[in-house]
Amino acid sequence: MRLLVIDDEKGMCWALKKALEEGGYEVLTALSGPEGLSMLKRENFDLVLLDIKMPGMSGLEVLEEIRKTSPSLPVIIMTALSSLPVALEAMQKGADAYVTKPFQMSTLKQTVEKVLSGVVVKKDSP
């Protein structure tokens, strides 16, 4: 399984890459929305982990672009607790799940596994 992490914090990208690779995933990272979208055009991924708050292009804008080109690609939103209303908006716009920062890596891994296995279902699904 190939995962793409889009987060403007280098340290967060590094930590997520290491933790998820230990779980057997292949992980690539992007430090901005445009960089992530460019990677999505060139390569196939099974899931995207997307930070909601990034300079230039927000996670919501990135999510909207992903939904235009890859409507079924699972997306997990990562957000600080203070931006929880934005995460809920992201769910309405098609995100599959969200995790609030700071989070335990074990919680994130469980969320990734649930989304990839189809256990987490979008609210608008029957």
Secondary structure per residue as TSV (DSSP state, phi and psi in degrees):
chain	resnum	aa	ss	phi	psi
A	1	M	-	360.0	133.1
A	2	R	E	-106.7	128.2
A	3	L	E	-117.2	146.3
A	4	L	E	-117.9	124.5
A	5	V	E	-102.6	123.2
A	6	I	E	-115.8	108.3
A	7	D	-	-154.6	136.0
A	8	D	S	-77.9	-7.1
A	9	E	-	-94.4	114.2
A	10	K	H	-57.5	-41.5
A	11	G	H	-62.8	-39.5
A	12	M	H	-66.7	-43.4
A	13	C	H	-59.0	-44.8
A	14	W	H	-63.0	-47.3
A	15	A	H	-62.6	-43.8
A	16	L	H	-65.9	-41.8
A	17	K	H	-58.7	-49.4
A	18	K	H	-63.0	-47.3
A	19	A	H	-64.0	-43.0
A	20	L	H	-75.3	-31.8
A	21	E	H	-64.9	-34.2
A	22	E	H	-62.7	-27.0
A	23	G	T	-84.5	3.9
A	24	G	T	94.7	7.0
A	25	Y	-	-91.6	151.0
A	26	E	E	-90.9	126.0
A	27	V	E	-125.8	127.0
A	28	L	E	-114.4	154.9
A	29	T	E	-128.0	153.5
A	30	A	E	-136.1	139.1
A	31	L	S	-95.5	5.5
A	32	S	S	-156.3	162.2
A	33	G	H	-59.5	-50.6
A	34	P	H	-59.3	-39.1
A	35	E	H	-64.0	-43.1
A	36	G	H	-63.2	-44.0
A	37	L	H	-63.3	-37.3
A	38	S	H	-63.4	-42.1
A	39	M	H	-64.5	-38.3
A	40	L	H	-65.0	-29.6
A	41	K	H	-73.1	-31.5
A	42	R	H	-91.4	-27.1
A	43	E	S	-134.3	161.3
A	44	N	-	-97.6	137.9
A	45	F	-	-131.9	154.8
A	46	D	S	-96.2	-17.9
A	47	L	E	-164.7	148.4
A	48	V	E	-119.8	133.0
A	49	L	E	-103.9	119.9
A	50	L	E	-126.6	121.7
A	51	D	E	-73.3	138.3
A	52	I	S	-81.1	-33.3
A	53	K	-	-108.8	102.7
A	54	M	-	-137.2	149.1
A	55	P	S	-71.5	152.2
A	56	G	S	84.3	-75.9
A	57	M	S	-122.5	116.4
A	58	S	-	-71.6	164.3
A	59	G	H	-61.0	-34.1
A	60	L	H	-63.6	-41.2
A	61	E	H	-65.4	-40.6
A	62	V	H	-63.6	-44.3
A	63	L	H	-57.9	-44.2
A	64	E	H	-60.6	-40.7
A	65	E	H	-67.9	-40.5
A	66	I	H	-61.3	-43.4
A	67	R	H	-65.2	-29.7
A	68	K	H	-68.0	-39.6
A	69	T	H	-100.3	-28.5
A	70	S	-	-138.1	71.3
A	71	P	T	-60.9	-24.4
A	72	S	T	-100.0	-0.7
A	73	L	S	-69.8	121.0
A	74	P	-	-63.8	136.2
A	75	V	E	-130.7	127.9
A	76	I	E	-108.9	124.9
A	77	I	E	-87.6	136.8
A	78	M	E	-112.7	128.1
A	79	T	E	-145.3	150.6
A	80	A	E	-74.0	152.0
A	81	L	G	-54.3	-35.0
A	82	S	G	-65.8	-19.5
A	83	S	G	-108.9	28.2
A	84	L	H	-57.6	-40.9
A	85	P	H	-58.8	-33.2
A	86	V	H	-68.7	-38.0
A	87	A	H	-63.3	-39.8
A	88	L	H	-65.4	-36.9
A	89	E	H	-63.0	-39.4
A	90	A	H	-62.0	-38.4
A	91	M	H	-62.5	-40.1
A	92	Q	H	-65.8	-28.6
A	93	K	T	-89.9	4.9
A	94	G	T	116.9	3.5
A	95	A	-	-66.5	150.2
A	96	D	-	-89.6	-26.8
A	97	A	E	-166.3	169.4
A	98	Y	E	-143.4	154.1
A	99	V	E	-128.8	143.5
A	100	T	E	-98.8	136.6
A	101	K	E	-85.5	145.2
A	102	P	S	-76.4	146.6
A	103	F	-	-127.2	157.7
A	104	Q	-	-78.6	139.6
A	105	M	H	-59.6	-34.1
A	106	S	H	-63.8	-36.8
A	107	T	H	-65.8	-43.5
A	108	L	H	-63.0	-44.6
A	109	K	H	-60.7	-41.7
A	110	Q	H	-62.4	-41.5
A	111	T	H	-63.8	-43.7
A	112	V	H	-58.8	-47.8
A	113	E	H	-61.8	-43.1
A	114	K	H	-63.8	-44.1
A	115	V	H	-65.1	-44.2
A	116	L	H	-66.4	-30.0
A	117	S	H	-87.8	-4.3
A	118	G	T	85.0	7.9
A	119	V	-	-69.6	-40.0
A	120	V	S	-83.5	121.4
A	121	V	-	-115.4	135.8
A	122	K	-	-59.1	149.3
A	123	K	T	-59.4	-32.9
A	124	D	T	-85.5	3.1
A	125	S	-	-79.4	150.7
A	126	P	-	-68.0	360.0
